[in-house]
């Protein structure tokens, strides 16, 4: 039972790409001259209380929305996603994604035990 108490799963509400909506301007780190595309992503963000909640179904999943705006993202997901997330930064993701923040806080509290 000791091992089970150390297992603290994180279940992403939707998909990884939701966190990329935390700061759409970060897409410029991978895609040059993309101000119009960034504006479109920002319009999506404005519709939701948190980027974690962006997903109204299969066709509106975060990655599908990004690919609709940045078609090249589909083939570059594994390279672009992490670079964009790094540009956004953990502090911003934590501030805008309360579910993710709560999980990280639990992990951080383990070191105090």
N, C-alpha and C positions, 0 to 999 in steps of 0.2 A: 504493500500500500504506500510505502515511502516514495516509490517512483511515480505513482499515479498523482501524488500531490504536487510533484514538480512539473507535471504535464499541463501546460496552460495553452490550449489551442487558440488560434486566431482564425476566425471565419470571416473572410472578406464579404461584405454585404453583397457586392456585385463582382466586378472584375478589377484587376490591377489598374486598368486604364482610367478608372474613376479618379484615382489620385492625381492623374495628369491634368485634370480639370482644376486643380488647386491654383494653378497659375499658368493660364494658357500662353502667356508671353514667353514661357520657357521653351515652347516649341521652336523658337528661333535659334536655339542652340543646335538643332539638327536640320531645320528647314530654313534656308535663306529667303529673304524677301517675302515673308508670309504674313504681313500685317492684316490683310483682309481675312485670311483664314483664322488668325488669332481672334479677330473680332467676332467671327462666327462661333468659335468655341466659347467666347465670353458671353454671347447671347444665350447659349445653352446653360452655362453656369448660373445666370441670373434667374432661371426658372426653378432652381432647387435650393433648399435650405442648406444642403451640404453636398459637396462633390460625391460623397459616398452614396447618395441617394439617386444619382443619375442612372436610371435604367427603368424604362417603362415596358420592356419586353424585348424579345429576340432582335427585332430590327432597330431598336433604339439603345442597345447596350453601348456602354462607353466606347469600346473599340470600334464598333460599327459607325458610330457618330464621327469618330476621329478619321476613320478610313474614308468616309463620305466627304470630309473636308480636305484631308491629306491622303489621297489615294496611295501614295508611295509608302505610307506608314505600314500598310498591310504586309509588304515584303521586308520591312525593316524593323518590325516590332521588337525583336530581341536586342537590337542595337539601339534603336531610338528610344524605346521606353525607359530603360535604365538611365540613359544620358539626360533625358528630360526630367525624370524624377530627381536625379542628383542636382540638376540646376534649380529645381523648385525648392529643395531642401527639406529636411525632416521637421524643422520648426514650423514651417508653413503648413505641411501636411497635418501635423498634430493639431495646429490651431483650427484648421478647417474640417477635420475628419474626427469627430468626437469618439466614434466607435474604435478607430485605430488608436487614438490617443489613450483611451481607457485601457486597452490591452497593453500598450507599452508601459503605462504607469504601473500596472500589476507586475510586469517583469522587473521594473526598476525597484519595486518595493521588496523583491526577493533578496536583494543585496543587503537590505537593512535587517534581515531576519537572522 
